Amino acid sequence: MQIKPRQHLLDIWQAMARHSFQGGKWVWGEWGGKSSVADAERLLCLLYPATEIPAFRLDDPDTTQDDVQRAMRRAGGRLELPAHVVTAAAEFMRIHTGENKSPSFAGGYYFRSQDESTDLTAEQRGLGVVDSYSMSVTLCLAVLGFLKEYETRTRRYDVRESIHELRQAASNRLTAAMVSLLRSFTVNAFDTDSPHGRSLCEHLGQGRLSQRQVLGKFQSRFRALRAAIVESMSLGIDVQEGLKDDNQLFECGWAWSVVQDAPEIETHEPIGPQPEGVAKPVPYLYFTVVALDGIQDLFSDRTLTLGLLNFQQQKLAEALRLRWELTQQYWSGIARFDADRWPLEDIPWRTTGQRLESEYFSLSVAAILVHDLMGRRATDDDLTRTVGVMERLAERGRITSRMTIDDPVFHKLHDVGVSLPLQGSERMGPLMTWSLTDFSAQLLKRTIQLRTLSRNLASHDRLLKLAEDVFDHMWRRRIPDGEGVGLWDNVHAAYPDAEIHKWQAPVSWSITERVVEVMVQVHNMYRQPPIRSLELTQLARALLSESAHLLGIEQMEPAPADEGRHWLQLRNIEIKLRRSRSILDEQPGTAYALALDVLAQLDALARARETAVQGR
């Protein structure tokens, strides 16, 4: 299925307007307010395209396009719509503010109890989670950018007052989210003989390297990174003393929430008291990827151009960027630990902290590798091998291959999903878990990111085919009727013979937001110039040379009886030749096609002249 970002986004927005607006007003419904993660994802389905794609802008009523207005007509006219967006965002900020006036990042109903017979306590459901911190960074930046433009377009006093209050609330929440992300980062050092160490050595060695060989290679590969992390202790990174010992292995990344005994971050912003840490200082692959996705928005071109961060936030962003870079370097090195056979290619990946094994974790490591490849000059070998991993994950995930009888993959990746035990939460009640059911959406997202990065024709084509296959799978999973029609997730549509066990709210805002994000990425991908082929460029140059020569010959011939028509034909040929030359470097294929057309027209003129001479 071809991905058409504009049309598909309009379809999603129309479904959103049908679901979340009544009488032109935003309605949270039964599930609104029960999870800051879900509510942030829901708002981002609207605000992310509206602030990232000029054609979908809602902050300037004078430029709102007709098809966007038609899709959002249930949300109000072009003049009322931006005000309704402001109201919805203000309600979100108010709902997710605690009694102590601090922003709340509660996971809510996204948290589950490992013991199904024992429900979680209210205190547990109110715990913050990295998913919420990261989503809040992206949401608050989108809100601040939206307000910066809309404030200059409205003269309504009540709206301007709301804008002022919302800007302050969004800025405070952004600061609180950044502080929480800093306090959730952790570096875990461990001995090779510990359970963590044995698990990591087994995975990196892949049955071919001994524990001693893995340690030696680890020391060599990560010596500079280890030194950088130790040096960063002066910049606020709290690391274990064992990290200074070269005989210790280590991991870095984000825990599921603020880690135990995490020091408070000094800030003058009015974010209220900083909560005590609950999570054990163990990195989670999933939450690390989520954090990386949100942090990169802090130093995007849009954030910097619009000046969305104040001085204090800029300092926090620099501290997060340091952790972002260290983490990418570490996991990219782990993924490609052995040049002959990457550990990433040994699917499925096994986590050390939670001792879990799944294709989802392979995808998480691949996601970090893609992040790293996007930040540096990737080699063709890196890209080709990563494409192969993505294709295998799609096949193993039963997206591009059929299900077998009693196939366990369906339940492990798409229905019940991977259940992450949230270590440290058991101190407050039953052990909490976090379910990962968005494997297909995440695979689509990373495939599009990789295709945007790739400038190799063969890899480009393979990634496009894979992206279209995964998107076709995702598009079939839209809800067909009832509440949430046109949104996600109806997993039964893609696997009609499977028995569904998933418990979920009527709409999965997590998966819906991922699809919306992919549409924005595809839009940006198509804005890039096409890949230039050296072979086509050389052929086009040869055709242009021949075309120019034959045109010169044609212009020296006596004009036929129909002189006016002949002059127009030559003029049209000149225009095409000029166009072909002007786009030769950027679009050699188009230049080639134009030159071929010119040659055909010149040949037609030459044959017509020969026929006229023979007829005399």
C-alpha positions as CSV (number, residue, x, y, z in Angstrom):
1,M,0.0,0.0,0.0
2,Q,1.4,3.3,-1.0
3,I,1.9,5.8,1.8
4,K,0.2,9.1,1.1
5,P,1.0,11.2,4.1
6,R,-1.3,14.1,3.3
7,Q,-4.4,12.0,2.6
8,H,-3.8,9.6,5.4
9,L,-3.3,12.4,7.9
10,L,-6.5,14.0,6.8
11,D,-8.3,10.7,7.3
12,I,-6.8,10.4,10.8
13,W,-7.7,14.0,11.7
14,Q,-11.3,13.5,10.5
15,A,-11.5,10.4,12.7
16,M,-10.1,12.4,15.6
17,A,-12.5,15.3,15.1
18,R,-15.4,12.7,15.1
19,H,-14.0,11.1,18.3
20,S,-12.7,14.0,20.4
21,F,-14.9,17.0,19.5
22,Q,-18.6,17.5,20.3
23,G,-20.3,20.7,19.2
24,G,-17.0,22.2,18.3
25,K,-15.6,21.6,21.8
26,W,-12.8,19.2,22.9
27,V,-14.2,16.3,25.0
28,W,-11.9,14.0,27.0
29,G,-14.5,11.3,27.5
30,E,-14.5,8.4,30.0
31,W,-10.8,7.6,29.6
32,G,-9.5,11.2,29.6
33,G,-7.5,12.2,32.7
34,K,-6.6,8.6,33.7
35,S,-3.1,8.6,32.2
36,S,-0.9,11.6,31.4
37,V,0.8,9.5,28.7
38,A,-2.4,8.6,26.8
39,D,-3.7,12.2,27.1
40,A,-0.4,13.6,25.8
41,E,-0.3,11.2,22.9
42,R,-3.9,12.1,22.1
43,L,-3.1,15.9,21.9
44,L,0.1,15.2,19.9
45,C,-2.0,13.4,17.2
46,L,-3.4,16.9,16.5
47,L,-0.5,19.2,17.5
48,Y,2.4,17.4,16.0
49,P,1.4,17.6,12.4
50,A,0.0,21.1,13.0
51,T,3.4,22.3,14.1
52,E,5.7,20.3,11.8
53,I,3.9,20.4,8.4
54,P,3.1,23.9,7.0
55,A,0.1,22.6,5.0
56,F,-1.5,21.4,8.3
57,R,-1.0,24.6,10.3
58,L,-3.9,25.6,12.5
59,D,-2.2,28.6,14.3
60,D,-2.9,31.0,11.5
61,P,-6.6,31.0,10.4
62,D,-5.8,32.9,7.2
63,T,-3.6,30.0,5.9
64,T,-5.7,27.0,7.0
65,Q,-6.2,25.0,3.9
66,D,-9.6,23.9,2.6
67,D,-9.1,20.1,2.9
68,V,-7.9,20.6,6.5
69,Q,-11.0,22.6,7.3
70,R,-13.2,19.9,5.8
71,A,-11.5,17.2,7.8
72,M,-11.8,19.2,11.0
73,R,-15.2,20.7,10.5
74,R,-16.6,19.0,13.6
75,A,-14.0,20.8,15.6
76,G,-15.2,24.2,14.5
77,G,-14.4,26.7,11.7
78,R,-11.0,28.0,10.9
79,L,-11.3,30.9,13.3
80,E,-12.6,28.8,16.3
81,L,-10.3,25.8,15.8
82,P,-7.1,27.2,17.2
83,A,-8.9,28.6,20.2
84,H,-10.3,25.1,20.8
85,V,-6.8,23.7,20.6
86,V,-5.6,26.2,23.2
87,T,-8.6,25.2,25.5
88,A,-7.8,21.4,25.1
89,A,-4.1,22.0,25.9
90,A,-4.9,24.2,28.9
91,E,-7.3,21.5,30.2
92,F,-4.5,18.9,29.9
93,M,-2.1,21.1,31.9
94,R,-4.8,21.6,34.6
95,I,-5.8,17.9,34.8
96,H,-2.3,16.7,35.1
97,T,-1.2,19.0,37.8
98,G,-0.9,17.6,41.3
99,E,-2.3,19.0,44.6
100,N,1.1,20.5,45.3
101,K,0.9,22.5,42.0
102,S,3.6,20.3,40.5
103,P,3.1,18.8,37.0
104,S,2.0,15.2,37.2
105,F,3.5,12.5,34.9
106,A,1.3,9.6,36.1
107,G,1.2,6.5,34.0
108,G,-2.3,5.7,35.2
109,Y,-4.0,2.9,33.5
110,Y,-0.9,2.2,31.4
111,F,0.5,0.6,34.5
112,R,-0.6,-3.0,35.1
113,S,-0.2,-5.3,38.1
114,Q,1.9,-8.5,37.6
115,D,-0.4,-10.2,40.0
116,E,-3.8,-10.0,38.2
117,S,-5.6,-10.8,41.5
118,T,-4.2,-7.7,43.2
119,D,-4.9,-4.2,41.9
120,L,-2.3,-1.4,42.0
121,T,-2.6,1.3,44.7
122,A,-3.6,4.8,43.8
123,E,-0.1,5.9,44.8
124,Q,1.4,3.5,42.3
125,R,-0.8,4.6,39.4
126,G,0.2,8.2,40.2
127,L,3.9,7.5,39.7
128,G,5.7,9.3,37.0
129,V,7.1,7.3,34.0
130,V,9.7,8.1,31.4
131,D,7.1,7.7,28.6
132,S,5.2,10.7,30.1
133,Y,8.4,12.8,30.6
134,S,9.4,12.2,27.0
135,M,5.9,12.8,25.5
136,S,5.6,16.0,27.6
137,V,8.8,17.4,26.1
138,T,7.5,16.9,22.6
139,L,4.0,18.1,23.5
140,C,5.1,21.2,25.4
141,L,7.5,22.2,22.6
142,A,4.6,21.8,20.1
143,V,2.3,23.9,22.4
144,L,4.9,26.7,22.8
145,G,5.5,26.9,19.1
146,F,1.8,26.9,18.4
147,L,1.2,29.7,20.9
148,K,4.1,31.8,19.5
149,E,2.4,32.1,16.2
150,Y,-1.3,32.1,17.2
151,E,-0.8,34.9,19.7
152,T,0.0,37.3,16.8
153,R,-3.2,36.2,14.9
154,T,-5.9,36.7,17.5
155,R,-7.3,39.8,19.1
156,R,-9.7,38.2,21.5
157,Y,-8.9,39.2,25.0
158,D,-10.1,36.0,26.7
159,V,-8.0,33.9,24.3
160,R,-4.9,36.0,24.8
161,E,-5.4,35.5,28.6
162,S,-5.6,31.8,28.1
163,I,-2.5,31.8,25.9
164,H,-0.5,33.6,28.6
165,E,-1.6,31.1,31.3
166,L,-1.0,28.1,29.0
167,R,2.5,29.3,28.0
168,Q,3.5,29.5,31.6
169,A,2.0,26.1,32.4
170,A,3.6,24.5,29.3
171,S,7.0,26.0,30.2
172,N,6.8,24.7,33.7
173,R,5.8,21.2,32.6
174,L,8.6,21.2,30.0
175,T,11.2,22.1,32.8
176,A,9.7,19.4,35.1
177,A,9.9,16.8,32.4
178,M,13.5,17.7,31.6
179,V,14.4,17.5,35.2
180,S,12.7,14.1,35.6
181,L,14.5,12.8,32.5
182,L,17.9,13.8,34.0
183,R,17.0,12.1,37.3
184,S,15.9,8.9,35.4
185,F,19.2,8.4,33.6
186,T,21.5,5.8,35.1
187,V,24.8,4.0,34.6
188,N,24.9,0.5,35.9
189,A,28.3,-1.2,36.4
190,F,28.6,-4.9,37.2
191,D,31.2,-7.7,37.3
192,T,31.5,-10.3,34.5
193,D,30.6,-13.1,37.0
194,S,27.3,-11.4,38.1
195,P,24.0,-12.5,36.4
196,H,24.1,-9.2,34.5
197,G,27.6,-9.8,33.4
198,R,27.2,-13.4,32.3
199,S,24.0,-12.5,30.3
200,L,25.8,-9.6,28.5
201,C,28.9,-11.7,27.8
202,E,26.8,-14.6,26.4
203,H,24.9,-12.2,24.1
204,L,28.0,-10.3,22.9
205,G,30.1,-13.5,22.5
206,Q,27.3,-15.3,20.6
207,G,28.9,-18.7,21.5
208,R,32.1,-17.8,19.6
209,L,34.0,-15.7,22.2
210,S,34.9,-16.6,25.8
211,Q,34.0,-14.4,28.7
212,R,37.6,-13.2,28.9
213,Q,37.7,-12.4,25.2
214,V,34.4,-10.4,25.5
215,L,35.8,-8.5,28.4
216,G,39.0,-7.7,26.6
217,K,37.1,-6.5,23.5
218,F,34.7,-4.5,25.7
219,Q,37.6,-2.8,27.4
220,S,39.2,-1.8,24.1
221,R,35.9,-0.7,22.4
222,F,34.5,1.4,25.3
223,R,37.6,2.7,26.9
224,A,37.1,6.2,25.6
225,L,33.3,6.2,26.3
226,R,34.0,4.9,29.9
227,A,36.4,7.8,30.4
228,A,33.9,10.3,29.0
229,I,31.2,9.0,31.4
230,V,33.6,9.2,34.4
231,E,34.6,12.7,33.4
232,S,31.0,13.6,33.2
233,M,30.5,13.0,36.9
234,S,31.5,16.6,37.3
235,L,28.5,17.5,35.1
236,G,26.0,15.8,37.3
237,I,26.0,12.2,36.1
238,D,25.9,10.0,39.1
239,V,27.8,6.7,38.4
240,Q,28.9,3.8,40.5
241,E,32.4,3.7,41.7
242,G,32.8,0.4,39.9
243,L,32.7,2.2,36.5
244,K,36.3,3.3,37.1
245,D,37.4,-0.3,37.2
246,D,38.2,-1.5,33.6
247,N,37.4,-5.1,34.6
248,Q,33.7,-4.1,35.2
249,L,31.1,-4.1,32.4
250,F,28.5,-1.4,32.3
251,E,25.3,-0.2,30.7
252,C,23.8,3.3,30.4
253,G,20.4,4.6,29.6
254,W,17.1,5.4,31.2
255,A,15.3,3.5,34.0
256,W,11.4,3.4,33.9
257,S,11.1,6.4,36.3
258,V,13.2,8.6,38.6
259,V,15.8,6.3,40.1
260,Q,16.2,5.6,43.8
261,D,18.3,8.2,45.7
262,A,18.6,10.4,42.5
263,P,19.8,13.8,43.6
264,E,17.6,16.8,43.0
265,I,18.4,19.0,40.1
266,E,18.9,22.7,41.0
267,T,16.5,24.9,39.1
268,H,14.9,28.3,39.7
269,E,11.8,27.3,37.6
270,P,8.5,27.0,39.6
271,I,8.1,23.2,39.2
272,G,7.3,22.4,42.8
273,P,9.0,19.7,44.9
274,Q,10.9,17.0,43.0
275,P,9.5,13.5,43.8
276,E,11.6,10.8,45.5
277,G,13.0,8.2,43.1
278,V,11.4,4.7,43.0
279,A,13.0,2.9,40.1
280,K,16.1,0.7,40.6
281,P,19.1,2.1,38.8
282,V,18.9,-0.3,35.9
283,P,18.5,0.9,32.3
284,Y,15.6,-0.4,30.2
285,L,16.0,-0.6,26.5
286,Y,12.4,0.5,25.8
287,F,12.5,3.5,28.1
288,T,15.9,4.5,26.7
289,V,14.5,4.6,23.2
290,V,11.5,6.6,24.3
291,A,13.8,9.1,26.1
292,L,16.1,9.5,23.1
293,D,13.0,10.2,20.9
294,G,11.8,13.1,23.1
295,I,15.2,14.6,23.9
296,Q,16.1,15.1,20.2
297,D,13.2,17.5,19.9
298,L,15.0,19.8,22.3
299,F,17.7,20.6,19.8
300,S,15.7,20.4,16.6
301,D,15.9,23.2,14.0
302,R,12.4,24.3,14.9
303,T,13.1,24.6,18.6
304,L,16.2,26.6,18.0
305,T,14.8,28.8,15.3
306,L,11.7,29.7,17.3
307,G,13.7,30.1,20.5
308,L,11.3,27.9,22.5
309,L,13.7,27.3,25.5
310,N,14.5,29.8,28.2
311,F,18.0,30.1,29.7
312,Q,17.4,27.5,32.4
313,Q,15.9,25.1,30.0
314,Q,18.8,25.5,27.6
315,K,21.2,24.4,30.4
316,L,19.0,21.4,31.1
317,A,18.9,20.6,27.4
318,E,22.7,20.6,27.2
319,A,22.9,18.2,30.1
320,L,20.3,15.9,28.4
321,R,22.1,16.1,25.1
322,L,25.3,14.8,26.8
323,R,23.4,11.8,28.1
324,W,21.7,11.4,24.7
325,E,25.1,11.2,22.9
326,L,26.7,8.9,25.4
327,T,23.8,6.5,25.3
328,Q,23.7,6.4,21.5
329,Q,27.4,5.7,21.3
330,Y,27.2,2.9,23.9
331,W,24.2,1.0,22.4
332,S,25.4,1.6,18.8
333,G,28.8,0.0,19.9
334,I,27.0,-2.9,21.6
335,A,24.8,-3.5,18.6
336,R,27.9,-3.7,16.3
337,F,30.2,-5.3,18.9
338,D,31.6,-7.9,16.5
339,A,32.2,-6.6,13.0
340,D,31.9,-10.2,11.5
341,R,28.6,-10.8,13.1
342,W,26.7,-8.1,14.9
343,P,25.0,-9.0,18.2
344,L,22.0,-7.1,16.7
345,E,21.8,-9.7,13.9
346,D,21.5,-12.5,16.6
347,I,17.7,-12.2,17.0
348,P,16.0,-12.0,19.5
349,W,17.9,-9.7,21.8
350,R,18.2,-10.6,25.4
351,T,18.1,-7.8,28.1
352,T,20.6,-8.0,31.0
353,G,18.6,-6.1,33.6
354,Q,15.3,-7.9,33.3
355,R,16.6,-11.2,31.7
356,L,13.9,-11.0,29.0
357,E,14.2,-12.1,25.3
358,S,12.1,-10.7,22.5
359,E,12.2,-9.4,18.9
360,Y,10.9,-6.1,20.4
361,F,14.2,-5.6,22.2
362,S,16.1,-6.3,18.9
363,L,13.9,-3.5,17.4
364,S,14.7,-1.2,20.3
365,V,18.5,-1.7,19.8
366,A,18.0,-1.2,16.1
367,A,16.2,2.1,16.9
368,I,19.1,3.4,18.9
369,L,21.5,2.3,16.1
370,V,19.3,4.3,13.6
371,H,19.5,7.3,15.9
372,D,23.3,7.0,15.9
373,L,23.5,6.5,12.1
374,M,21.4,9.6,11.6
375,G,23.8,11.6,13.6
376,R,27.0,10.6,11.7
377,R,28.1,9.5,8.3
378,A,26.8,5.9,8.0
379,T,28.6,3.5,5.7
380,D,26.8,1.5,3.1
381,D,27.7,-1.7,5.0
382,D,26.0,-0.3,8.2
383,L,22.9,0.6,6.3
384,T,22.7,-2.7,4.3
385,R,23.0,-4.8,7.4
386,T,20.5,-2.7,9.4
387,V,18.0,-3.0,6.5
388,G,18.5,-6.8,6.7
389,V,17.7,-6.7,10.4
390,M,14.5,-4.7,9.8
391,E,13.4,-7.2,7.1
392,R,14.0,-10.2,9.4
393,L,12.1,-8.5,12.3
394,A,9.1,-7.9,10.0
395,E,9.1,-11.5,9.0
396,R,9.6,-12.9,12.5
397,G,6.9,-10.5,13.7
398,R,4.4,-12.1,11.3
399,I,4.0,-8.8,9.4
400,T,5.4,-9.9,6.1
401,S,4.9,-13.6,6.7
402,R,1.9,-15.7,7.6
403,M,1.0,-17.0,11.0
404,T,1.5,-20.6,11.9
405,I,-1.0,-22.7,13.8
406,D,-1.0,-21.7,17.5
407,D,1.7,-19.1,16.7
408,P,3.0,-17.6,19.9
409,V,4.4,-14.5,18.2
410,F,1.0,-12.9,17.8
411,H,0.4,-12.8,21.5
412,K,4.0,-11.9,22.4
413,L,4.3,-8.9,20.1
414,H,0.8,-7.7,19.0
415,D,-1.9,-8.8,21.5
416,V,-0.7,-9.2,25.1
417,G,2.7,-7.9,24.1
418,V,6.0,-7.8,26.1
419,S,5.4,-7.3,29.8
420,L,8.2,-5.3,31.4
421,P,8.5,-5.7,35.2
422,L,9.1,-2.2,36.7
423,Q,11.8,-2.9,39.2
424,G,11.4,-0.9,42.4
425,S,7.7,-0.5,42.2
426,E,7.1,-3.5,44.5
427,R,8.1,-1.3,47.5
428,M,4.7,0.5,47.2
429,G,2.4,-2.5,46.4
430,P,2.3,-5.3,43.9
431,L,5.0,-5.4,41.2
432,M,4.0,-3.1,38.4
433,T,4.4,-3.9,34.7
434,W,4.4,-2.0,31.4
435,S,3.1,-3.7,28.3
436,L,4.7,-3.2,24.9
437,T,2.2,-3.9,22.1
438,D,3.3,-1.4,19.4
439,F,5.9,-3.5,17.7
440,S,4.4,-3.0,14.2
441,A,4.1,0.8,14.6
442,Q,7.7,1.1,16.0
443,L,9.0,-1.0,13.1
444,L,7.3,1.3,10.6
445,K,8.7,4.3,12.4
446,R,12.3,3.0,12.3
447,T,12.0,1.8,8.7
448,I,11.0,5.3,7.6
449,Q,13.8,6.9,9.6
450,L,16.3,4.5,8.0
451,R,15.0,5.2,4.5
452,T,15.3,9.0,5.1
453,L,18.9,8.4,6.0
454,S,19.8,6.0,3.2
455,R,21.3,7.4,0.0
456,N,21.9,3.9,-1.5
457,L,19.5,3.0,-4.3
458,A,19.2,-0.7,-3.5
459,S,18.7,-0.1,0.3
460,H,16.3,2.7,-0.5
461,D,14.0,0.5,-2.6
462,R,14.1,-2.4,-0.1
463,L,13.2,0.0,2.7
464,L,10.3,1.5,0.7
465,K,8.9,-1.9,0.0
466,L,9.2,-2.9,3.6
467,A,7.6,0.4,4.8
468,E,4.7,-0.1,2.4
469,D,4.2,-3.7,3.6
470,V,4.2,-2.6,7.3
471,F,2.0,0.4,6.6
472,D,-0.6,-1.8,4.8
473,H,-0.6,-4.1,7.9
474,M,-1.1,-1.0,10.2
475,W,-3.8,0.6,8.0
476,R,-5.9,-2.6,8.2
477,R,-5.8,-2.4,12.0
478,R,-7.9,0.7,12.2
479,I,-11.1,0.4,14.2
480,P,-14.0,-0.2,11.8
481,D,-16.9,1.0,13.8
482,G,-18.1,2.3,17.1
483,E,-16.1,4.6,19.4
484,G,-12.7,5.4,17.7
485,V,-13.7,4.5,14.2
486,G,-10.8,5.2,11.9
487,L,-8.3,5.2,14.7
488,W,-6.3,2.4,16.3
489,D,-6.1,-0.5,17.3
490,N,-8.1,-3.4,15.9
491,V,-5.4,-6.0,15.9
492,H,-8.0,-8.7,14.9
493,A,-8.3,-7.2,11.5
494,A,-4.7,-8.1,10.6
495,Y,-4.9,-11.5,12.4
496,P,-8.5,-12.7,11.9
497,D,-7.8,-16.3,13.0
498,A,-6.1,-15.4,16.2
499,E,-7.7,-15.3,19.6
500,I,-7.5,-11.8,21.2
501,H,-6.6,-11.5,24.8
502,K,-5.6,-7.8,24.9
503,W,-7.2,-5.5,27.5
504,Q,-7.3,-2.0,26.4
505,A,-9.2,1.3,26.2
506,P,-11.4,1.8,23.2
507,V,-8.7,3.7,21.4
508,S,-4.9,3.0,21.6
509,W,-3.5,6.5,21.6
510,S,0.0,5.1,21.8
511,I,-0.3,3.3,18.4
512,T,-2.4,6.2,16.8
513,E,0.3,8.7,17.8
514,R,3.1,6.5,16.4
515,V,1.2,6.3,13.0
516,V,0.7,10.1,13.0
517,E,4.4,10.6,13.7
518,V,5.3,8.3,10.8
519,M,3.1,10.4,8.5
520,V,5.1,13.5,9.5
521,Q,8.3,11.6,8.9
522,V,7.2,10.4,5.4
523,H,6.2,14.0,4.6
524,N,9.7,15.2,5.5
525,M,11.2,12.2,3.6
526,Y,9.4,13.2,0.4
527,R,10.7,16.8,0.8
528,Q,14.2,15.5,0.4
529,P,15.7,15.6,-3.1
530,P,15.7,12.1,-4.8
531,I,18.8,10.0,-4.8
532,R,21.1,11.0,-7.7
533,S,22.4,8.3,-9.9
534,L,25.8,8.8,-11.4
535,E,25.0,6.5,-14.3
536,L,21.8,8.4,-15.1
537,T,23.6,11.7,-14.9
538,Q,26.2,10.6,-17.4
539,L,23.5,9.3,-19.8
540,A,21.5,12.5,-19.4
541,R,24.6,14.6,-20.2
542,A,25.2,12.5,-23.4
543,L,21.5,12.9,-24.4
544,L,21.7,16.6,-23.8
545,S,24.8,17.0,-25.9
546,E,23.2,15.1,-28.8
547,S,20.0,17.1,-28.4
548,A,21.7,20.4,-28.5
549,H,23.7,19.4,-31.6
550,L,20.6,18.2,-33.5
551,L,18.7,21.3,-32.5
552,G,21.4,23.4,-34.0
553,I,21.2,21.5,-37.2
554,E,17.4,21.8,-37.3
555,Q,17.6,25.6,-36.8
556,M,19.9,25.9,-39.8
557,E,17.3,24.2,-42.1
558,P,15.0,26.3,-44.3
559,A,11.6,27.0,-42.5
560,P,8.7,24.9,-43.9
561,A,5.5,26.4,-45.3
562,D,3.9,26.3,-41.8
563,E,6.6,28.6,-40.4
564,G,4.6,29.7,-37.3
565,R,3.9,26.1,-36.1
566,H,7.5,25.1,-36.8
567,W,8.8,28.0,-34.7
568,L,6.6,27.1,-31.8
569,Q,7.9,23.5,-31.9
570,L,11.5,24.7,-31.8
571,R,10.7,27.1,-29.0
572,N,9.1,24.2,-27.0
573,I,12.2,22.1,-27.6
574,E,14.5,24.9,-26.4
575,I,12.4,25.3,-23.2
576,K,12.6,21.5,-22.5
577,L,16.4,21.5,-23.1
578,R,16.8,24.4,-20.7
579,R,14.7,22.7,-18.1
580,S,16.6,19.5,-18.5
581,R,20.0,21.2,-18.0
582,S,18.8,23.1,-14.9
583,I,17.7,20.0,-13.0
584,L,20.4,17.6,-14.3
585,D,22.3,17.5,-11.0
586,E,19.2,17.2,-8.7
587,Q,16.9,15.1,-10.8
588,P,19.0,13.2,-13.4
589,G,16.2,10.8,-14.2
590,T,13.8,13.6,-15.1
591,A,16.5,15.4,-17.1
592,Y,17.1,12.1,-18.9
593,A,13.3,11.8,-19.8
594,L,13.1,15.4,-21.0
595,A,16.2,14.9,-23.2
596,L,14.7,11.7,-24.7
597,D,11.5,13.6,-25.5
598,V,13.5,16.4,-27.1
599,L,15.3,13.8,-29.3
600,A,12.0,12.2,-30.3
601,Q,10.6,15.6,-31.3
602,L,13.7,16.5,-33.3
603,D,13.6,13.2,-35.1
604,A,9.9,13.8,-36.0
605,L,10.8,17.1,-37.5
606,A,13.7,15.6,-39.4
607,R,11.5,12.8,-40.8
608,A,8.8,15.2,-41.8
609,R,11.3,17.2,-43.7
610,E,12.6,14.1,-45.5
611,T,9.1,13.1,-46.4
612,A,8.4,16.5,-47.8
613,V,11.6,16.4,-49.9
614,Q,10.7,12.9,-51.3
615,G,7.2,14.1,-52.2
616,R,8.4,16.8,-54.5
